[in-house]
Amino acid sequence: MVFTKRQRERVMRREITCSVRIWQKPHVRVGGRYSLGPGAICVTSIREICFEDITPKLARALRV
């Protein structure tokens, strides 16, 4: 999982707990641990959604 430096800091502070990625197939797996600066991020779930599923509420939650 790649995040900008500003996003990494917010992920490590748990201000960001959800990420939407546009992939044709998953690049991570549930339970996988991925390096994130001095720590790691653990993928707890993956869910396929459509563009229509991205509501204003979800977009605000993902805003960086």
N, C-alpha and C positions, 0 to 999 in steps of 0.2 A: 504494500500500500504506500503510495507516494503522496505526501502532503507538503505544502509550502512550509517554510520555517515558521511563519506566523500561525498557520494551522496546527503544526506539530505542537507548539507550546499550548494552544487551546485544547488539543486532544489530551495531552499529558495532564492538564488541569481538570480534565473531564467536563469541559464546557461544550465540547463536541463529542457526541456519543453515537452519531449516526452519519453514514456517508452514502451518497447515491453515486454509482459509477455506471457509465454507459459502456458495456462490454457485450460482445457477441457470445462469449462464454465466460464463466467465472475464472478469475485469475488468483483467487484465494480459496481456502476451504474452511469450513466450520471447524473450530478447534485449533486452527493454525495460528502460530505466533509469528509476528512479523516485526522486524527491528524498527524502532521509532526513536531516534536520538539515543539518549542514555537508557531507554527502557524498551518496551515492546508493546504491541497491540495484539489483542487476542480476538479473533473473529468468533462471535457467539451465534450469529445467524446470517443467512443469505436468503433474500426473497426477491423473486422476479416481479417487476412492476412495469406498467405501461406509462407513457408520458402523461396520460390522463390521470394517473394515480398521484402525480405530483401536485398536491393541493397547495394553496397559498400558505396554509399552516405548516406543512412539511417544508416548503421552500424557506420560510422564515427560520425554522429550526436548523436548517442546513446552511443558512447565510453565514458567511465569514467576514 
